[in-house]
Amino acid sequence: MSTLTKSRQVPLTQGTSVKSDLEQPYRIEELLNHGGKSGLHVYRASAQGKQYIMKNIIPGDFQHQVNIQKQLSLCPNIRTAVDSVRETEVFFYPFLDGDLLRFIQISDLEDTVIVPPGKWLRGPLCGNAIWRSAESWARSRQNQASDVFSFALVMVYVMANEIVLRVPDEQLNAEDSWRHVLRLHLSYFADIEGVERFLEHIGEQNPFFERILELINTFGPGNPRQPVEHWDFLEPELKDLVAKMTYLDPRGRITSKEALEHPWFR
C-alpha cells in the first residue's frame, strides 16, 4: 500500500507532527472536515505560533496544483499555499479569521471561460477527472450544461460525502483513465436515448464515439448499470434533481435556473 493511500484511510489525530517539503514541522490541532472514502481531509494545524489550514488534495493533481499556486502566489487577493508535502499530496494555507465569504468574488480563476449563451466550447479537456462531464472527456461541445453536470456531483459530495466518479489511483493515473471514469458515467447517468443523443452530440468522427459503444457493451445481466435513480444514499428530491442535472447528453440537462427552481431547493 502506498504512503499516499495510507495517509488518507484514517484522518490524522490531534498532536500528530507532519514535516513539510520545506522541513517545517506542523502540529495537527483539529480535524475540520472528514473526507470519508475520498480521503480529502481538512485540518487546522500550527507551526511556530501560527495557524494553518492543511488539506489533502485529489490524488494525481499535485503537480497541476503546484503550477497554479506558483502562477498566482504574488496576487494579493488570492490565498495560495505556503507549503506542501509532495509524498502525501498535502497543501498548507494561512488560517484566516473572520467572515471572509462576503469578499469572495470568483473561485477557480484559472479554469474560467465565458461561453456566450447558445454557443459551445470545443477542444479543451476541462475540469478534474472525477468531476468532469462526458462531453469534456470527449473534447466535444461544452458550455454551461457541463458546469451544471459538475455542480451536481459537488452537491452529492456535500450532502452525502460521496465522490461517485472516484476510481482507484492506478486507474485514475492510467493513460486510459477515461475508460474507467466514463464507464461510471454510463452506469449512473445514461439510458438508451441518452447514449444515442450523446453520440449524435459528439459526432461519429470523434474517437470517443467508438469508445462509448465499446463501454456500453460491458454491461449485462451479470453486470448491470447502477443509475442515479437507484442510489439509496440520496433523499428522493435530491436524487431527482441530480438525475436531471447529470443527463448524459448536455442538451438534455436542466439549466442552472431550472435547477434552482427545483423543489429540493425550496
matplotlib code that plots the C-alpha trace (Angstrom):
import matplotlib.pyplot as plt

x = [0.0, 1.4, 2.2, -0.5, -3.2, -2.2, -2.3, -5.9, -7.5, -7.8, -7.5, -4.5, -5.1, -4.6, -1.0, 0.4, 3.5, 3.8, 7.1, 6.7, 8.8, 10.4, 11.4, 8.9, 7.1, 3.4, 1.2, -2.3, -4.6, -8.1, -9.9, -12.1, -13.6, -13.6, -13.2, -14.8, -13.9, -12.4, -9.7, -9.8, -9.5, -9.1, -7.2, -6.3, -2.5, 0.1, 3.7, 5.9, 2.9, 0.9, -2.3, -2.7, -5.2, -3.9, -5.7, -5.4, -5.9, -7.3, -4.7, -2.7, -3.5, -0.4, 1.9, -1.0, -1.9, 1.7, 1.9, -1.3, -0.2, 3.1, 1.4, -0.9, 1.3, 2.0, -1.7, -2.6, -6.3, -5.8, -4.9, -2.3, -0.5, 2.6, 3.9, 3.3, 4.1, 4.6, 4.7, 1.2, -0.2, -1.0, -1.0, -0.8, -2.7, -2.7, -5.5, -7.8, -10.2, -13.5, -16.3, -14.4, -17.0, -18.5, -15.2, -15.2, -15.9, -14.6, -13.1, -11.1, -10.0, -7.5, -10.4, -12.7, -14.0, -17.0, -19.1, -21.9, -25.5, -26.2, -22.6, -20.2, -16.6, -14.9, -11.4, -10.2, -10.3, -12.0, -12.1, -10.8, -11.3, -13.7, -16.0, -15.6, -18.6, -18.6, -18.6, -15.5, -13.8, -14.6, -13.3, -16.6, -19.0, -19.2, -21.0, -22.9, -24.5, -21.1, -20.9, -24.4, -23.2, -20.1, -22.1, -24.5, -21.6, -20.4, -23.9, -23.7, -20.3, -21.5, -24.8, -23.8, -20.0, -19.7, -17.4, -19.4, -16.8, -13.9, -11.8, -8.7, -5.5, -3.9, -7.0, -7.2, -3.5, -3.6, -3.2, -6.7, -8.2, -11.2, -12.1, -12.7, -14.4, -16.6, -17.8, -19.2, -20.8, -22.6, -23.6, -25.0, -26.3, -27.1, -30.1, -30.6, -32.0, -29.3, -26.5, -27.9, -28.3, -24.8, -23.3, -25.1, -23.7, -20.1, -20.3, -19.1, -15.7, -14.9, -12.7, -15.0, -17.9, -16.5, -15.2, -18.6, -20.1, -17.4, -18.0, -21.8, -21.3, -19.5, -22.9, -25.3, -27.5, -24.5, -23.0, -26.0, -25.9, -26.4, -28.5, -28.7, -32.4, -31.4, -29.0, -30.3, -27.9, -29.8, -33.2, -35.8, -36.0, -32.2, -32.0, -34.4, -32.5, -29.2, -30.6, -31.9, -28.5, -26.4, -28.3, -25.6, -26.4, -25.7, -28.6, -31.0, -29.9, -31.8, -30.4, -29.0, -32.1, -34.3, -32.2, -32.7, -36.5, -36.5, -38.5, -35.3, -34.1, -37.3]
y = [0.0, 3.4, 6.2, 8.3, 5.7, 5.0, 8.7, 9.0, 5.9, 7.3, 11.0, 12.2, 12.6, 15.7, 16.2, 14.4, 16.1, 16.5, 17.6, 19.6, 19.8, 22.9, 20.8, 22.7, 20.6, 21.2, 20.0, 18.8, 20.8, 19.8, 17.8, 20.3, 18.0, 14.3, 13.4, 10.0, 7.5, 10.2, 10.8, 14.6, 15.6, 19.2, 20.1, 23.1, 22.9, 25.1, 25.9, 28.5, 30.1, 30.5, 28.7, 27.0, 25.0, 21.7, 20.0, 16.7, 17.2, 14.9, 12.2, 12.8, 16.5, 17.6, 19.0, 20.7, 22.5, 23.4, 25.1, 27.0, 28.1, 29.4, 31.5, 33.1, 33.4, 37.1, 38.1, 39.9, 39.0, 35.2, 32.9, 30.4, 27.6, 28.4, 24.9, 21.3, 17.6, 16.1, 12.5, 12.6, 15.4, 17.9, 21.7, 24.3, 27.6, 30.6, 30.3, 33.4, 34.6, 36.4, 36.5, 36.3, 34.7, 38.1, 39.1, 36.2, 37.2, 34.3, 30.9, 28.6, 31.6, 29.5, 27.4, 30.3, 30.6, 32.7, 31.0, 33.2, 31.8, 29.3, 28.8, 25.9, 25.5, 22.6, 21.1, 21.6, 18.9, 20.9, 20.2, 17.5, 13.8, 13.0, 16.0, 16.2, 15.8, 13.1, 15.7, 17.2, 13.8, 13.6, 17.2, 17.8, 20.8, 22.1, 25.1, 25.9, 22.5, 21.0, 23.1, 22.0, 18.4, 19.1, 21.1, 18.1, 15.9, 18.5, 18.6, 14.8, 15.1, 17.9, 16.3, 12.6, 12.6, 10.5, 11.1, 9.0, 9.1, 8.2, 5.3, 3.7, 5.7, 3.3, 3.7, 7.5, 7.9, 5.4, 6.6, 5.3, 6.8, 7.8, 4.1, 3.7, 7.0, 7.1, 3.6, 5.0, 7.9, 5.3, 3.2, 6.2, 8.7, 7.0, 5.4, 4.2, 7.5, 9.4, 7.4, 7.9, 11.6, 11.9, 10.0, 12.4, 15.3, 14.3, 13.0, 9.8, 11.2, 11.7, 8.9, 8.6, 7.6, 4.0, 4.1, 4.8, 1.9, -0.4, 0.6, 0.2, -3.5, -4.2, -4.0, -7.0, -9.1, -10.1, -6.7, -4.2, -0.4, 1.5, 4.5, 7.5, 6.8, 3.7, 5.5, 4.9, 7.4, 10.4, 11.7, 11.4, 15.0, 15.4, 12.2, 13.6, 16.9, 15.2, 12.9, 16.0, 17.8, 14.8, 13.5, 12.2, 14.4, 18.0, 19.3, 17.3, 18.6, 21.2, 24.7, 26.3, 28.5, 25.4, 23.6, 26.5, 26.2, 22.5, 21.6, 20.4, 24.0, 25.2]
z = [0.0, -1.0, 1.5, -0.2, 0.3, 4.0, 4.8, 3.6, 5.1, 8.6, 9.4, 11.4, 15.1, 17.2, 18.2, 15.1, 13.6, 9.9, 8.3, 5.1, 1.9, 3.5, 6.6, 8.7, 11.3, 11.6, 14.6, 13.9, 16.1, 14.8, 12.1, 10.4, 7.8, 7.5, 3.8, 4.1, 1.4, -0.7, 2.0, 1.2, 4.9, 6.1, 9.3, 11.4, 12.0, 13.8, 13.4, 15.1, 16.8, 13.6, 12.5, 9.1, 7.1, 5.9, 3.1, 1.2, -2.5, -5.1, -5.9, -9.0, -9.1, -7.1, -9.8, -11.6, -8.4, -7.7, -11.1, -10.4, -7.0, -8.3, -11.0, -8.5, -5.5, -6.0, -6.3, -3.1, -3.2, -3.7, -0.9, -2.2, -0.5, 1.6, 2.0, 0.9, 1.4, -2.1, -0.8, 0.6, -1.7, 1.0, 0.9, 3.8, 3.6, 6.0, 8.5, 8.1, 10.8, 10.5, 8.0, 4.7, 2.5, 1.6, 0.0, -2.4, -6.0, -8.0, -7.5, -9.7, -11.7, -13.7, -15.1, -16.0, -19.6, -20.6, -23.2, -24.7, -24.4, -27.1, -28.0, -27.4, -26.4, -28.3, -27.8, -24.2, -21.6, -18.9, -15.2, -12.9, -13.9, -11.1, -11.7, -15.5, -17.8, -20.5, -23.3, -21.8, -21.8, -25.5, -26.0, -27.7, -27.5, -23.9, -22.3, -19.1, -19.2, -18.5, -15.3, -14.3, -14.5, -12.4, -9.8, -9.4, -8.4, -6.0, -4.4, -4.0, -2.3, 0.1, 1.0, 1.1, 1.3, -1.8, -4.8, -7.2, -10.1, -7.8, -9.2, -7.7, -8.0, -10.6, -12.8, -12.3, -13.3, -16.2, -19.8, -20.5, -17.3, -19.5, -19.8, -16.1, -15.4, -18.4, -17.6, -14.4, -16.3, -18.4, -15.4, -13.5, -16.0, -19.3, -20.8, -24.3, -25.5, -23.6, -25.2, -28.7, -28.2, -26.7, -29.7, -32.0, -30.0, -30.2, -33.8, -35.4, -36.2, -32.6, -31.2, -28.2, -30.4, -30.7, -27.2, -25.8, -27.8, -26.5, -22.9, -23.3, -24.2, -20.9, -19.1, -19.0, -16.7, -14.6, -14.5, -14.6, -14.6, -11.3, -12.4, -10.1, -9.6, -7.6, -5.3, -1.7, -0.1, -1.6, -0.5, -3.3, -4.3, -4.4, -6.4, -8.9, -9.2, -9.6, -12.3, -14.3, -13.9, -15.0, -18.1, -20.4, -23.3, -22.3, -24.4, -22.3, -18.9, -17.0, -16.9, -13.7, -13.5, -13.8, -11.1, -8.7, -9.2, -8.3, -5.1, -3.4, -3.1, -1.6]

ax = plt.figure().add_subplot(projection="3d")
ax.plot(x, y, z, "-o")
ax.set_aspect("equal")
plt.show()
